[in-house]
Amino acid sequence: MTVSQGGLYWCRGGRGNPVDYTEYSDSIRINTIDAPESVLTVSPSWLSPGDSVTLSCEVEHPSAGWRFYWYKTVPKPSDKSYSYELLPGSTNGTEQDSYIIHGSTHTAGYMCRAGRGDPVFYTHYSKPEFVWSGDVHSAVTLKVSPDRVQHFTSDSVSLSCEGNSTEWRVRRFPEEHYWSYCSNWRSMTGSTCNIDSSQQSNAVYWCESGSGEFSDAVNITIQNADIILVSPVHPVTEGDSVTLGCKLKTGELLSNVFFYQNYKLIQNDTRGELNISAVSKSDEGFYKCKYSGKESVQSWMSVKAVSRPESSSSLIPLIVGLVCGIILIILLLLLYRYRRSKDSHFIRPIQSDSTNQDPAVNHMVNLNETQDNVYSSLLHGDASVYESIRGSEDTENDAGESQDITYSLIELKNIAKRGKRHETVESSVYADVKIGSAAGKSTPAATDEAVYSEVKPGTSLGQ
């Protein structure tokens, strides 16, 4: 049982037909405490794209221990009220009595409440408060006819919503002097809503869809005056042209009109209109007109910045980076090929040259030629180069005979530069060739004696 009022409570039981009741129980007094109110404020009320919105929640009778819960309003198609959804991070409440929404761009409504204790005792929900945006790229768009901010009390002003939702309604702030017919849910198939312009009022209007979306918001001013400013109700896109005018209640077109921007006179010639061929952000501000001593109220003209594609100059660093990367890769490839080419100069085939070699060496080379030896490897290092020479097989010899093997040990001596430039000390490279025999064969040429060959610096083997 939920007790909504304080007072004395008691009970009794009964059974049978007719009912036989027991005596009444002792009474008990229950005292209820009315939940305090919570009040929400929002700042700013009108948004520019990318603005941060600050929500502040205040308990009617402030005291310690409150935690604050934050909600976004969702239109309820069943009636004129709202349901609510918790905002991120406020499921368990926040200790701070403020909440910041970053980068808000669209019209939206918010609510708050506070709670404390275990179980939690909550305050009442606050009344919804709205932040408005003139962003014309909302999912739902509000259309105003005539398309201007200021209207006479004798004008007929109609509102309609365009979008993908099947239902919509027009909302207004403040709500007083508002024809409730506009707040009823309507079909979004070309139907319109006429607002009551018989009384002077200034208000913000917007559309709400049945799917929970909000349109851009507009200011509409109903004036019981002789002269009004004719200015667009929606923001003007930067770079577009716009024309501001001045209109009498009699509907006459005016000339010799003075136009003011932010209280500063900007045109006072014979023209009756103010033409801006290409609107910029500097044209944003309050405007009013003056004619024959009569002056309109001022209205705000908003300029919507247009996003521009990146200029070609911003691509220059990227292009330069790509070119530098390609050049670096080419240089690395050239360096790699150069190193490979340089290393290959250390590996040369050993060829015979009878005119430059002594007989002992000729004997070694001739032996190599006759036996068709194959050079297995030629390795270079800091100290020595070992050359292994293997004799080729001779199918005409007996199978039991072994081939002679010649071992060559070439020791490289460092060549140091001394004295004048280009003058080098001639060091020698000695080849110690040992000729041995295999399988018991012994010949004079196969005795263990060394043949030394001197190779002069700067010359290549085989040259």
C-alpha positions in Angstrom: 0.0 0.0 0.0 1.3 3.5 -0.9 0.4 6.1 1.7 0.0 9.5 0.1 -1.5 11.4 3.0 -0.7 11.5 6.7 -3.2 10.6 9.5 -4.5 7.8 11.7 -4.7 4.3 10.2 -6.2 1.0 11.7 -7.5 -2.3 10.4 -9.9 -5.2 11.2 -10.6 -8.7 9.7 -13.7 -10.4 8.6 -15.0 -13.7 7.2 -18.2 -15.6 6.2 -21.3 -14.4 4.5 -22.6 -12.3 6.1 -19.2 -11.1 7.1 -18.3 -11.6 10.7 -15.8 -8.8 11.6 -13.2 -8.7 14.3 -12.6 -5.8 16.5 -10.7 -2.8 15.1 -7.0 -2.8 15.7 -5.2 0.0 17.6 -4.8 3.1 15.5 -1.4 4.3 14.3 -0.5 7.7 13.1 1.5 8.1 9.9 3.2 11.4 9.1 4.2 12.1 5.5 6.8 14.5 4.3 6.1 16.3 1.1 9.0 15.8 -1.4 10.7 19.1 -2.1 10.8 20.7 -5.5 13.8 20.8 -7.7 14.5 23.7 -10.2 16.6 23.3 -13.3 18.3 26.1 -15.2 20.2 25.8 -18.5 22.9 28.0 -19.9 23.1 29.1 -22.7 19.5 29.0 -23.9 20.4 29.7 -27.5 23.1 27.4 -29.0 25.8 28.0 -31.5 27.2 24.9 -33.1 29.7 23.2 -30.8 28.6 25.1 -27.6 28.7 23.3 -24.2 25.5 23.4 -22.2 25.6 23.7 -18.4 22.7 22.3 -16.4 22.2 23.4 -12.8 19.8 21.8 -10.4 18.7 23.4 -7.1 16.7 21.8 -4.3 13.9 23.9 -2.9 15.3 23.7 0.7 19.0 23.2 0.2 20.7 20.8 2.7 23.6 18.4 2.6 23.7 14.9 1.3 21.8 15.3 -2.0 22.8 13.5 -5.2 21.6 14.8 -8.5 20.1 12.9 -11.4 20.0 14.3 -15.0 17.5 13.5 -17.7 16.8 14.3 -21.4 13.1 14.8 -22.3 11.4 12.7 -24.9 8.0 13.8 -26.3 5.1 11.5 -25.4 2.7 11.0 -28.3 -0.1 10.0 -25.9 -0.4 13.5 -24.4 1.3 16.9 -24.2 3.9 15.9 -21.6 7.3 14.3 -21.7 9.0 11.1 -20.6 12.6 11.2 -19.7 15.9 9.3 -20.2 18.9 9.4 -17.9 21.9 11.2 -19.3 25.2 9.3 -19.3 27.0 9.1 -16.0 24.0 10.0 -13.8 22.6 6.5 -13.1 23.8 6.7 -9.5 23.5 10.5 -9.3 26.3 13.1 -9.1 27.6 14.9 -6.1 27.9 18.1 -8.1 24.7 20.1 -8.6 25.7 20.9 -12.2 26.2 18.8 -15.4 27.9 19.8 -18.6 26.9 18.6 -22.0 29.7 19.0 -24.6 29.2 19.8 -28.2 25.4 20.2 -28.2 24.0 21.4 -31.5 20.3 20.7 -31.6 17.2 21.9 -29.7 16.6 19.7 -26.7 14.8 19.6 -23.3 16.2 18.6 -20.0 15.0 17.7 -16.5 16.6 17.0 -13.1 15.8 15.7 -9.6 17.7 15.0 -6.4 17.8 12.1 -3.9 19.4 11.1 -0.7 19.3 8.4 2.0 18.9 4.6 1.8 16.4 3.8 0.5 16.6 6.9 -1.6 14.2 9.7 -0.9 13.7 11.7 -4.2 12.6 15.3 -4.8 10.0 16.0 -7.5 11.2 16.2 -11.1 11.9 19.7 -12.3 9.9 21.3 -15.1 11.5 20.7 -18.5 13.9 23.4 -19.6 15.0 23.8 -23.2 18.1 24.9 -25.2 17.4 26.0 -28.7 19.3 25.9 -31.9 18.7 27.5 -35.2 20.5 24.7 -37.0 18.6 24.2 -40.3 20.0 20.7 -40.7 17.8 19.1 -38.0 15.9 15.9 -38.8 12.7 18.0 -38.5 12.3 21.5 -39.9 9.9 24.2 -38.8 8.4 26.3 -41.6 6.9 29.7 -40.9 4.6 31.6 -43.3 5.1 34.5 -43.9 8.9 33.8 -43.6 9.9 36.6 -41.2 10.5 37.2 -37.5 8.1 40.1 -36.9 4.4 40.1 -37.6 1.5 42.4 -36.9 -1.3 41.3 -34.6 -3.6 41.4 -37.6 -1.4 38.9 -39.6 -2.3 35.3 -40.2 0.7 33.2 -39.2 0.9 29.5 -39.9 3.4 26.9 -38.8 4.2 23.5 -40.2 6.8 20.8 -39.7 8.7 18.8 -42.3 10.5 15.5 -41.7 10.4 11.7 -41.8 8.2 11.3 -38.7 4.5 10.5 -39.0 3.5 12.8 -36.2 4.5 16.2 -35.0 3.5 19.0 -32.7 4.5 22.7 -32.4 5.8 23.8 -29.0 6.2 27.3 -27.7 8.0 29.0 -24.8 6.6 30.7 -22.8 3.3 28.9 -22.9 1.0 31.7 -21.9 -1.3 33.2 -24.6 -0.7 30.1 -26.7 -3.5 28.5 -28.7 -3.4 24.9 -27.4 -4.5 23.5 -30.8 -0.9 23.8 -32.0 0.4 21.6 -29.3 -1.8 18.6 -30.3 -0.2 15.8 -32.3 -0.9 16.1 -36.0 -0.1 14.3 -39.2 3.1 15.4 -41.0 1.4 15.3 -44.4 1.1 18.9 -45.3 -1.1 20.0 -42.4 -0.4 23.4 -40.8 -1.1 25.1 -37.5 -2.3 28.7 -37.2 -1.0 30.6 -34.2 -3.1 33.1 -32.4 -1.6 36.5 -33.3 -4.3 38.6 -31.8 -2.2 39.5 -28.8 1.3 41.0 -28.7 3.9 38.5 -27.6 7.4 37.3 -28.2 8.1 33.5 -28.1 10.3 30.7 -29.3 8.7 28.0 -31.5 9.9 24.6 -32.5 8.6 21.2 -33.7 8.7 17.9 -31.9 8.2 14.6 -33.7 6.6 11.4 -32.4 10.0 9.7 -32.7 11.6 12.1 -30.1 13.3 14.5 -32.5 13.4 18.3 -32.2 13.5 20.8 -35.0 15.4 24.0 -35.3 13.8 26.8 -33.2 12.8 30.3 -34.3 11.9 33.5 -32.6 8.5 35.0 -33.6 7.4 38.4 -32.5 3.8 39.6 -32.7 3.7 43.4 -32.6 0.9 45.8 -32.1 2.8 48.5 -33.9 2.7 50.6 -37.0 6.0 49.4 -38.5 7.9 46.2 -38.5 11.3 44.9 -39.8 11.2 42.3 -42.5 14.1 39.9 -41.7 14.5 36.1 -42.3 13.2 33.8 -39.5 15.9 31.2 -40.1 19.7 31.7 -40.0 21.3 32.9 -43.2 24.0 30.7 -44.6 27.4 32.4 -45.0 28.0 33.5 -48.6 24.3 33.8 -49.5 22.5 37.0 -50.2 19.8 38.5 -48.0 17.4 41.5 -48.2 16.0 43.3 -45.2 13.0 45.5 -45.5 10.6 47.7 -43.6 6.8 47.4 -43.7 4.0 49.6 -42.5 0.8 48.1 -41.1 -1.0 49.4 -44.2 1.2 47.2 -46.3 2.9 50.1 -48.2 6.3 49.6 -49.7 8.7 52.0 -48.1 11.6 54.1 -49.3 14.1 56.4 -47.6 14.4 53.9 -44.8 17.2 54.0 -42.2 18.7 50.7 -41.2 20.6 50.0 -38.1 22.9 47.1 -37.0 23.6 46.8 -33.3 22.3 50.4 -32.8 24.6 51.8 -35.5 23.3 53.5 -38.6 24.5 51.5 -41.7 22.2 52.9 -44.5 20.3 56.1 -44.8 19.7 56.7 -48.6 16.6 56.6 -50.8 16.5 52.8 -51.0 13.8 51.0 -49.1 15.7 47.8 -48.6 19.0 46.7 -47.2 20.7 44.3 -49.6 23.7 42.1 -48.5 25.0 40.3 -51.5 27.3 37.8 -49.6 26.6 37.4 -46.0 29.5 37.0 -43.6 29.8 36.4 -39.8 30.3 40.2 -39.4 26.7 40.7 -40.6 25.3 38.8 -37.7 23.6 40.9 -35.1 20.5 43.0 -34.1 18.7 45.0 -36.9 16.0 47.5 -36.9 14.5 50.0 -39.3 13.3 53.6 -39.0 10.9 55.5 -41.3 9.4 58.9 -40.9 10.0 59.0 -37.2 8.6 55.5 -36.7 10.9 52.8 -35.5 10.6 49.0 -35.5 11.7 46.8 -32.7 15.0 45.0 -33.3 15.4 41.4 -34.2 18.5 39.2 -34.3 19.7 37.9 -37.7 21.8 34.8 -37.3 24.5 33.8 -39.8 25.3 30.1 -40.2 28.9 29.4 -41.1 29.4 27.0 -44.0 32.1 24.2 -43.8 34.6 24.6 -46.6 36.7 21.8 -48.1 40.4 21.9 -47.3 42.3 24.2 -49.7 45.0 22.8 -52.0 47.7 24.6 -50.0 47.0 22.4 -47.0 48.0 19.4 -49.2 51.5 20.8 -49.9 53.1 19.3 -46.8 51.6 15.9 -47.6 52.9 16.0 -51.2 56.4 17.2 -50.1 56.5 14.3 -47.6 55.6 11.7 -50.2 58.2 13.1 -52.6 60.9 13.0 -49.9 59.9 9.5 -49.0 60.3 8.3 -52.6 63.7 10.0 -53.0 64.9 8.4 -49.8 63.9 5.0 -51.0 65.7 5.5 -54.3 68.8 6.6 -52.6 68.7 3.6 -50.3 68.4 1.3 -53.4 71.3 3.0 -55.1 73.4 2.7 -52.0 72.6 -1.0 -51.8 73.5 -1.6 -55.4 76.8 0.3 -54.9 77.7 -1.8 -51.9 76.9 -5.0 -53.8 79.1 -3.8 -56.7 81.9 -2.8 -54.4 81.9 -6.2 -52.7 82.0 -8.0 -56.0 85.4 -6.5 -56.8 87.0 -8.7 -54.1 86.0 -11.9 -55.9 87.9 -12.5 -59.1 88.7 -15.7 -60.9 92.4 -16.7 -60.8 93.7 -17.0 -64.4 97.1 -18.1 -65.6 99.5 -15.6 -67.2 102.7 -17.3 -68.4 104.5 -14.0 -69.0 104.2 -12.8 -65.4 104.5 -16.0 -63.4 107.7 -17.9 -62.6 108.0 -21.6 -63.6 106.8 -22.8 -60.3 103.7 -20.9 -60.5 103.2 -21.9 -64.1 103.5 -25.5 -63.0 100.7 -25.0 -60.5 98.5 -23.2 -63.0 99.2 -25.7 -65.7 98.4 -28.5 -63.4 95.0 -26.7 -62.7 94.3 -26.4 -66.4 95.2 -29.9 -67.3 93.1 -31.4 -64.5 90.2 -29.0 -65.1 90.1 -27.9 -61.5 87.0 -26.2 -60.2 87.3 -23.3 -57.8 84.9 -24.0 -54.9 85.2 -20.7 -53.0 87.2 -17.6 -52.7 86.8 -15.9 -49.4 88.3 -12.6 -48.4 89.0 -11.3 -44.9 91.3 -9.1 -42.9 94.2 -11.7 -42.8 94.0 -14.5 -45.2 92.2 -15.9 -48.2 91.9 -19.6 -48.5 91.4 -21.1 -51.9 90.4 -24.7 -52.2 91.1 -26.4 -55.5 89.5 -29.7 -56.3 90.6 -31.7 -59.3 87.9 -32.8 -61.7 87.2 -36.5 -62.2 89.1 -38.3 -65.0 87.0 -41.2 -66.2 90.0 -42.6 -68.2 92.1 -43.3 -65.0 91.8 -46.4 -63.0 89.1 -46.4 -60.4 91.6 -47.2 -57.7 93.9 -44.3 -58.5 93.5 -41.1 -56.6 93.8 -37.6 -57.9 96.5 -35.2 -56.8 95.3 -32.3 -54.7 96.9 -28.9 -54.5 96.4 -26.7 -51.5 97.0 -23.0 -51.8 97.3 -20.7 -48.9 97.3 -17.0 -49.8 98.1 -14.6 -47.0 97.1 -11.0 -47.5 99.4 -8.4 -46.1 98.1 -4.9 -45.3 99.1 -2.2 -47.6 99.8 1.1 -45.8 100.1 4.5 -47.4 103.2 6.4 -46.4 105.0 9.6 -47.5 103.5 11.7 -50.2 100.0 11.4 -51.5 99.6 8.6 -54.0 102.8 7.0 -52.8 102.4 3.5 -51.4 104.8 1.1 -49.8 105.0 -2.0 -51.9 104.0 -5.0 -49.8 103.7 -8.4 -51.1 101.2 -11.1 -51.1 102.7 -14.5 -50.8 101.1 -17.7 -51.9 102.3 -20.7 -50.1 101.6 -23.7 -52.4 102.2 -27.1 -51.0 102.1 -30.0 -53.4 101.6 -33.4 -51.9 100.7 -36.8 -53.2 97.8 -39.1 -52.6 97.4 -42.8 -52.5 101.1 -43.5 -52.1 102.1 -41.8 -55.3 105.4 -39.9 -55.2 106.8 -37.7 -57.9 109.5 -35.0 -57.9 106.8 -32.4 -58.4 104.8 -33.8 -55.5 107.4 -33.3 -52.8 106.7 -31.1 -49.8 108.3 -27.9 -51.0 106.8 -24.5 -51.2 106.5 -22.3 -54.3 106.3 -18.6 -53.5 104.6 -16.1 -55.8 104.9 -12.4 -55.2 102.0 -10.3 -56.2 102.6 -6.6 -56.4 100.1 -4.1 -55.0 97.7 -2.6 -57.4 97.7 -5.6 -59.7 95.0 -8.2 -60.1 95.4 -11.9 -60.3 95.1 -12.9 -63.9 96.1 -9.5 -65.3 
